[in-house]
Amino acid sequence: MLTLSEKECITLINKGECFHAEVESGSFTVKIDEYSPFVCTAIHNGHRLRDELKKNCKLTDEERLYAEAPYTAEMLSSFPIVLVGNDSRFEYDLNRPKAHSTHF
């Protein structure tokens, strides 16, 4: 698998090239085996959480895994275009009030 910047991924997509890559930040992977009219996403597949946020997270690793969906990428692996999130859903906490999130 390649390691590419987001810009490099977009360049390959604009050229219509197929590729498998992890973005440099490691936040997500892109797999394009052929171009089709739909994209499958596994946005809660990841478990990665920055150390500075772990101290604010009151859940154990096991409790986090219960809320995350670590095998969704495997279920989608046969589809031609797949985007996989590698970060934990608790990295962003977009659907939680700030008082209940890992960000203070």
Chimera marker file (.cmm) of the C-alpha trace (Angstrom):
<marker_set name="trace">
<marker id="1" x="0.000" y="0.000" z="0.000" r="1" g="1" b="0" radius="0.5"/>
<marker id="2" x="1.228" y="3.469" z="-0.868" r="1" g="1" b="0" radius="0.5"/>
<marker id="3" x="1.532" y="6.382" z="1.541" r="1" g="1" b="0" radius="0.5"/>
<marker id="4" x="0.297" y="9.542" z="-0.170" r="1" g="1" b="0" radius="0.5"/>
<marker id="5" x="-0.789" y="13.045" z="0.699" r="1" g="1" b="0" radius="0.5"/>
<marker id="6" x="-4.440" y="13.959" z="0.256" r="1" g="1" b="0" radius="0.5"/>
<marker id="7" x="-3.398" y="16.117" z="-2.694" r="1" g="1" b="0" radius="0.5"/>
<marker id="8" x="-1.612" y="13.168" z="-4.334" r="1" g="1" b="0" radius="0.5"/>
<marker id="9" x="-4.735" y="11.010" z="-3.853" r="1" g="1" b="0" radius="0.5"/>
<marker id="10" x="-6.886" y="13.679" z="-5.495" r="1" g="1" b="0" radius="0.5"/>
<marker id="11" x="-4.424" y="13.947" z="-8.397" r="1" g="1" b="0" radius="0.5"/>
<marker id="12" x="-4.629" y="10.184" z="-9.008" r="1" g="1" b="0" radius="0.5"/>
<marker id="13" x="-8.426" y="10.292" z="-8.797" r="1" g="1" b="0" radius="0.5"/>
<marker id="14" x="-8.569" y="13.162" z="-11.291" r="1" g="1" b="0" radius="0.5"/>
<marker id="15" x="-6.389" y="11.085" z="-13.649" r="1" g="1" b="0" radius="0.5"/>
<marker id="16" x="-8.727" y="8.092" z="-13.223" r="1" g="1" b="0" radius="0.5"/>
<marker id="17" x="-5.942" y="5.895" z="-11.846" r="1" g="1" b="0" radius="0.5"/>
<marker id="18" x="-6.570" y="2.978" z="-9.503" r="1" g="1" b="0" radius="0.5"/>
<marker id="19" x="-4.576" y="2.772" z="-6.270" r="1" g="1" b="0" radius="0.5"/>
<marker id="20" x="-4.514" y="1.695" z="-2.610" r="1" g="1" b="0" radius="0.5"/>
<marker id="21" x="-3.075" y="4.287" z="-0.208" r="1" g="1" b="0" radius="0.5"/>
<marker id="22" x="-2.978" y="5.473" z="3.346" r="1" g="1" b="0" radius="0.5"/>
<marker id="23" x="-2.864" y="9.254" z="3.651" r="1" g="1" b="0" radius="0.5"/>
<marker id="24" x="0.279" y="10.639" z="5.272" r="1" g="1" b="0" radius="0.5"/>
<marker id="25" x="-1.543" y="11.525" z="8.480" r="1" g="1" b="0" radius="0.5"/>
<marker id="26" x="-2.690" y="7.905" z="8.771" r="1" g="1" b="0" radius="0.5"/>
<marker id="27" x="-6.270" y="9.058" z="9.391" r="1" g="1" b="0" radius="0.5"/>
<marker id="28" x="-7.758" y="7.115" z="6.490" r="1" g="1" b="0" radius="0.5"/>
<marker id="29" x="-7.075" y="4.787" z="3.603" r="1" g="1" b="0" radius="0.5"/>
<marker id="30" x="-8.384" y="4.899" z="0.047" r="1" g="1" b="0" radius="0.5"/>
<marker id="31" x="-8.794" y="1.844" z="-2.179" r="1" g="1" b="0" radius="0.5"/>
<marker id="32" x="-9.835" y="2.265" z="-5.778" r="1" g="1" b="0" radius="0.5"/>
<marker id="33" x="-9.786" y="-0.925" z="-7.835" r="1" g="1" b="0" radius="0.5"/>
<marker id="34" x="-12.049" y="0.464" z="-10.539" r="1" g="1" b="0" radius="0.5"/>
<marker id="35" x="-14.164" y="3.570" z="-10.923" r="1" g="1" b="0" radius="0.5"/>
<marker id="36" x="-17.853" y="3.116" z="-10.207" r="1" g="1" b="0" radius="0.5"/>
<marker id="37" x="-20.755" y="5.458" z="-9.384" r="1" g="1" b="0" radius="0.5"/>
<marker id="38" x="-20.671" y="4.703" z="-5.660" r="1" g="1" b="0" radius="0.5"/>
<marker id="39" x="-18.193" y="4.856" z="-2.780" r="1" g="1" b="0" radius="0.5"/>
<marker id="40" x="-18.326" y="2.600" z="0.288" r="1" g="1" b="0" radius="0.5"/>
<marker id="41" x="-17.127" y="4.044" z="3.573" r="1" g="1" b="0" radius="0.5"/>
<marker id="42" x="-16.094" y="2.506" z="6.877" r="1" g="1" b="0" radius="0.5"/>
<marker id="43" x="-15.915" y="5.728" z="8.869" r="1" g="1" b="0" radius="0.5"/>
<marker id="44" x="-15.885" y="4.116" z="12.319" r="1" g="1" b="0" radius="0.5"/>
<marker id="45" x="-13.444" y="1.317" z="11.509" r="1" g="1" b="0" radius="0.5"/>
<marker id="46" x="-10.464" y="2.824" z="13.353" r="1" g="1" b="0" radius="0.5"/>
<marker id="47" x="-9.285" y="2.639" z="16.944" r="1" g="1" b="0" radius="0.5"/>
<marker id="48" x="-6.433" y="5.172" z="16.827" r="1" g="1" b="0" radius="0.5"/>
<marker id="49" x="-6.702" y="7.951" z="19.430" r="1" g="1" b="0" radius="0.5"/>
<marker id="50" x="-4.098" y="10.609" z="20.168" r="1" g="1" b="0" radius="0.5"/>
<marker id="51" x="-2.412" y="10.263" z="23.573" r="1" g="1" b="0" radius="0.5"/>
<marker id="52" x="-3.527" y="13.727" z="24.670" r="1" g="1" b="0" radius="0.5"/>
<marker id="53" x="-7.159" y="12.682" z="24.111" r="1" g="1" b="0" radius="0.5"/>
<marker id="54" x="-6.841" y="9.280" z="25.779" r="1" g="1" b="0" radius="0.5"/>
<marker id="55" x="-6.489" y="10.965" z="29.162" r="1" g="1" b="0" radius="0.5"/>
<marker id="56" x="-9.884" y="12.639" z="28.620" r="1" g="1" b="0" radius="0.5"/>
<marker id="57" x="-11.603" y="9.463" z="27.493" r="1" g="1" b="0" radius="0.5"/>
<marker id="58" x="-13.217" y="7.636" z="30.397" r="1" g="1" b="0" radius="0.5"/>
<marker id="59" x="-13.757" y="4.454" z="28.376" r="1" g="1" b="0" radius="0.5"/>
<marker id="60" x="-11.375" y="1.494" z="28.403" r="1" g="1" b="0" radius="0.5"/>
<marker id="61" x="-9.982" y="0.221" z="25.105" r="1" g="1" b="0" radius="0.5"/>
<marker id="62" x="-12.550" y="-2.591" z="25.215" r="1" g="1" b="0" radius="0.5"/>
<marker id="63" x="-15.423" y="-0.155" z="25.798" r="1" g="1" b="0" radius="0.5"/>
<marker id="64" x="-14.187" y="2.012" z="22.930" r="1" g="1" b="0" radius="0.5"/>
<marker id="65" x="-14.048" y="-1.019" z="20.633" r="1" g="1" b="0" radius="0.5"/>
<marker id="66" x="-17.685" y="-1.751" z="21.472" r="1" g="1" b="0" radius="0.5"/>
<marker id="67" x="-18.696" y="1.709" z="20.212" r="1" g="1" b="0" radius="0.5"/>
<marker id="68" x="-16.357" y="1.588" z="17.222" r="1" g="1" b="0" radius="0.5"/>
<marker id="69" x="-16.900" y="-0.709" z="14.257" r="1" g="1" b="0" radius="0.5"/>
<marker id="70" x="-13.467" y="-2.276" z="13.706" r="1" g="1" b="0" radius="0.5"/>
<marker id="71" x="-14.500" y="-4.848" z="11.087" r="1" g="1" b="0" radius="0.5"/>
<marker id="72" x="-16.578" y="-2.728" z="8.736" r="1" g="1" b="0" radius="0.5"/>
<marker id="73" x="-13.632" y="-2.302" z="6.360" r="1" g="1" b="0" radius="0.5"/>
<marker id="74" x="-13.412" y="-6.080" z="5.971" r="1" g="1" b="0" radius="0.5"/>
<marker id="75" x="-17.101" y="-6.245" z="5.051" r="1" g="1" b="0" radius="0.5"/>
<marker id="76" x="-16.539" y="-3.659" z="2.322" r="1" g="1" b="0" radius="0.5"/>
<marker id="77" x="-13.245" y="-4.993" z="0.982" r="1" g="1" b="0" radius="0.5"/>
<marker id="78" x="-14.764" y="-6.484" z="-2.180" r="1" g="1" b="0" radius="0.5"/>
<marker id="79" x="-16.263" y="-3.185" z="-3.337" r="1" g="1" b="0" radius="0.5"/>
<marker id="80" x="-14.359" y="-1.208" z="-5.978" r="1" g="1" b="0" radius="0.5"/>
<marker id="81" x="-14.035" y="2.094" z="-4.077" r="1" g="1" b="0" radius="0.5"/>
<marker id="82" x="-13.605" y="2.105" z="-0.297" r="1" g="1" b="0" radius="0.5"/>
<marker id="83" x="-12.654" y="4.862" z="2.149" r="1" g="1" b="0" radius="0.5"/>
<marker id="84" x="-11.680" y="3.609" z="5.620" r="1" g="1" b="0" radius="0.5"/>
<marker id="85" x="-11.330" y="5.776" z="8.702" r="1" g="1" b="0" radius="0.5"/>
<marker id="86" x="-8.377" y="4.708" z="10.861" r="1" g="1" b="0" radius="0.5"/>
<marker id="87" x="-9.043" y="7.096" z="13.745" r="1" g="1" b="0" radius="0.5"/>
<marker id="88" x="-11.379" y="6.262" z="16.582" r="1" g="1" b="0" radius="0.5"/>
<marker id="89" x="-14.797" y="7.881" z="16.426" r="1" g="1" b="0" radius="0.5"/>
<marker id="90" x="-13.818" y="9.360" z="19.796" r="1" g="1" b="0" radius="0.5"/>
<marker id="91" x="-11.004" y="11.296" z="18.099" r="1" g="1" b="0" radius="0.5"/>
<marker id="92" x="-13.578" y="13.769" z="16.776" r="1" g="1" b="0" radius="0.5"/>
<marker id="93" x="-16.727" y="13.385" z="18.920" r="1" g="1" b="0" radius="0.5"/>
<marker id="94" x="-18.736" y="15.421" z="16.431" r="1" g="1" b="0" radius="0.5"/>
<marker id="95" x="-22.076" y="14.095" z="17.657" r="1" g="1" b="0" radius="0.5"/>
<marker id="96" x="-21.464" y="14.727" z="21.364" r="1" g="1" b="0" radius="0.5"/>
<marker id="97" x="-21.803" y="17.912" z="23.413" r="1" g="1" b="0" radius="0.5"/>
<marker id="98" x="-18.390" y="19.321" z="24.305" r="1" g="1" b="0" radius="0.5"/>
<marker id="99" x="-18.931" y="18.476" z="28.005" r="1" g="1" b="0" radius="0.5"/>
<marker id="100" x="-19.221" y="14.782" z="27.084" r="1" g="1" b="0" radius="0.5"/>
<marker id="101" x="-16.495" y="14.626" z="24.463" r="1" g="1" b="0" radius="0.5"/>
<marker id="102" x="-12.799" y="13.801" z="24.645" r="1" g="1" b="0" radius="0.5"/>
<marker id="103" x="-12.014" y="17.450" z="23.758" r="1" g="1" b="0" radius="0.5"/>
<marker id="104" x="-12.064" y="19.937" z="26.625" r="1" g="1" b="0" radius="0.5"/>
<link id1="1" id2="2" r="1" g="1" b="0" radius="0.2"/>
<link id1="2" id2="3" r="1" g="1" b="0" radius="0.2"/>
<link id1="3" id2="4" r="1" g="1" b="0" radius="0.2"/>
<link id1="4" id2="5" r="1" g="1" b="0" radius="0.2"/>
<link id1="5" id2="6" r="1" g="1" b="0" radius="0.2"/>
<link id1="6" id2="7" r="1" g="1" b="0" radius="0.2"/>
<link id1="7" id2="8" r="1" g="1" b="0" radius="0.2"/>
<link id1="8" id2="9" r="1" g="1" b="0" radius="0.2"/>
<link id1="9" id2="10" r="1" g="1" b="0" radius="0.2"/>
<link id1="10" id2="11" r="1" g="1" b="0" radius="0.2"/>
<link id1="11" id2="12" r="1" g="1" b="0" radius="0.2"/>
<link id1="12" id2="13" r="1" g="1" b="0" radius="0.2"/>
<link id1="13" id2="14" r="1" g="1" b="0" radius="0.2"/>
<link id1="14" id2="15" r="1" g="1" b="0" radius="0.2"/>
<link id1="15" id2="16" r="1" g="1" b="0" radius="0.2"/>
<link id1="16" id2="17" r="1" g="1" b="0" radius="0.2"/>
<link id1="17" id2="18" r="1" g="1" b="0" radius="0.2"/>
<link id1="18" id2="19" r="1" g="1" b="0" radius="0.2"/>
<link id1="19" id2="20" r="1" g="1" b="0" radius="0.2"/>
<link id1="20" id2="21" r="1" g="1" b="0" radius="0.2"/>
<link id1="21" id2="22" r="1" g="1" b="0" radius="0.2"/>
<link id1="22" id2="23" r="1" g="1" b="0" radius="0.2"/>
<link id1="23" id2="24" r="1" g="1" b="0" radius="0.2"/>
<link id1="24" id2="25" r="1" g="1" b="0" radius="0.2"/>
<link id1="25" id2="26" r="1" g="1" b="0" radius="0.2"/>
<link id1="26" id2="27" r="1" g="1" b="0" radius="0.2"/>
<link id1="27" id2="28" r="1" g="1" b="0" radius="0.2"/>
<link id1="28" id2="29" r="1" g="1" b="0" radius="0.2"/>
<link id1="29" id2="30" r="1" g="1" b="0" radius="0.2"/>
<link id1="30" id2="31" r="1" g="1" b="0" radius="0.2"/>
<link id1="31" id2="32" r="1" g="1" b="0" radius="0.2"/>
<link id1="32" id2="33" r="1" g="1" b="0" radius="0.2"/>
<link id1="33" id2="34" r="1" g="1" b="0" radius="0.2"/>
<link id1="34" id2="35" r="1" g="1" b="0" radius="0.2"/>
<link id1="35" id2="36" r="1" g="1" b="0" radius="0.2"/>
<link id1="36" id2="37" r="1" g="1" b="0" radius="0.2"/>
<link id1="37" id2="38" r="1" g="1" b="0" radius="0.2"/>
<link id1="38" id2="39" r="1" g="1" b="0" radius="0.2"/>
<link id1="39" id2="40" r="1" g="1" b="0" radius="0.2"/>
<link id1="40" id2="41" r="1" g="1" b="0" radius="0.2"/>
<link id1="41" id2="42" r="1" g="1" b="0" radius="0.2"/>
<link id1="42" id2="43" r="1" g="1" b="0" radius="0.2"/>
<link id1="43" id2="44" r="1" g="1" b="0" radius="0.2"/>
<link id1="44" id2="45" r="1" g="1" b="0" radius="0.2"/>
<link id1="45" id2="46" r="1" g="1" b="0" radius="0.2"/>
<link id1="46" id2="47" r="1" g="1" b="0" radius="0.2"/>
<link id1="47" id2="48" r="1" g="1" b="0" radius="0.2"/>
<link id1="48" id2="49" r="1" g="1" b="0" radius="0.2"/>
<link id1="49" id2="50" r="1" g="1" b="0" radius="0.2"/>
<link id1="50" id2="51" r="1" g="1" b="0" radius="0.2"/>
<link id1="51" id2="52" r="1" g="1" b="0" radius="0.2"/>
<link id1="52" id2="53" r="1" g="1" b="0" radius="0.2"/>
<link id1="53" id2="54" r="1" g="1" b="0" radius="0.2"/>
<link id1="54" id2="55" r="1" g="1" b="0" radius="0.2"/>
<link id1="55" id2="56" r="1" g="1" b="0" radius="0.2"/>
<link id1="56" id2="57" r="1" g="1" b="0" radius="0.2"/>
<link id1="57" id2="58" r="1" g="1" b="0" radius="0.2"/>
<link id1="58" id2="59" r="1" g="1" b="0" radius="0.2"/>
<link id1="59" id2="60" r="1" g="1" b="0" radius="0.2"/>
<link id1="60" id2="61" r="1" g="1" b="0" radius="0.2"/>
<link id1="61" id2="62" r="1" g="1" b="0" radius="0.2"/>
<link id1="62" id2="63" r="1" g="1" b="0" radius="0.2"/>
<link id1="63" id2="64" r="1" g="1" b="0" radius="0.2"/>
<link id1="64" id2="65" r="1" g="1" b="0" radius="0.2"/>
<link id1="65" id2="66" r="1" g="1" b="0" radius="0.2"/>
<link id1="66" id2="67" r="1" g="1" b="0" radius="0.2"/>
<link id1="67" id2="68" r="1" g="1" b="0" radius="0.2"/>
<link id1="68" id2="69" r="1" g="1" b="0" radius="0.2"/>
<link id1="69" id2="70" r="1" g="1" b="0" radius="0.2"/>
<link id1="70" id2="71" r="1" g="1" b="0" radius="0.2"/>
<link id1="71" id2="72" r="1" g="1" b="0" radius="0.2"/>
<link id1="72" id2="73" r="1" g="1" b="0" radius="0.2"/>
<link id1="73" id2="74" r="1" g="1" b="0" radius="0.2"/>
<link id1="74" id2="75" r="1" g="1" b="0" radius="0.2"/>
<link id1="75" id2="76" r="1" g="1" b="0" radius="0.2"/>
<link id1="76" id2="77" r="1" g="1" b="0" radius="0.2"/>
<link id1="77" id2="78" r="1" g="1" b="0" radius="0.2"/>
<link id1="78" id2="79" r="1" g="1" b="0" radius="0.2"/>
<link id1="79" id2="80" r="1" g="1" b="0" radius="0.2"/>
<link id1="80" id2="81" r="1" g="1" b="0" radius="0.2"/>
<link id1="81" id2="82" r="1" g="1" b="0" radius="0.2"/>
<link id1="82" id2="83" r="1" g="1" b="0" radius="0.2"/>
<link id1="83" id2="84" r="1" g="1" b="0" radius="0.2"/>
<link id1="84" id2="85" r="1" g="1" b="0" radius="0.2"/>
<link id1="85" id2="86" r="1" g="1" b="0" radius="0.2"/>
<link id1="86" id2="87" r="1" g="1" b="0" radius="0.2"/>
<link id1="87" id2="88" r="1" g="1" b="0" radius="0.2"/>
<link id1="88" id2="89" r="1" g="1" b="0" radius="0.2"/>
<link id1="89" id2="90" r="1" g="1" b="0" radius="0.2"/>
<link id1="90" id2="91" r="1" g="1" b="0" radius="0.2"/>
<link id1="91" id2="92" r="1" g="1" b="0" radius="0.2"/>
<link id1="92" id2="93" r="1" g="1" b="0" radius="0.2"/>
<link id1="93" id2="94" r="1" g="1" b="0" radius="0.2"/>
<link id1="94" id2="95" r="1" g="1" b="0" radius="0.2"/>
<link id1="95" id2="96" r="1" g="1" b="0" radius="0.2"/>
<link id1="96" id2="97" r="1" g="1" b="0" radius="0.2"/>
<link id1="97" id2="98" r="1" g="1" b="0" radius="0.2"/>
<link id1="98" id2="99" r="1" g="1" b="0" radius="0.2"/>
<link id1="99" id2="100" r="1" g="1" b="0" radius="0.2"/>
<link id1="100" id2="101" r="1" g="1" b="0" radius="0.2"/>
<link id1="101" id2="102" r="1" g="1" b="0" radius="0.2"/>
<link id1="102" id2="103" r="1" g="1" b="0" radius="0.2"/>
<link id1="103" id2="104" r="1" g="1" b="0" radius="0.2"/>
</marker_set>
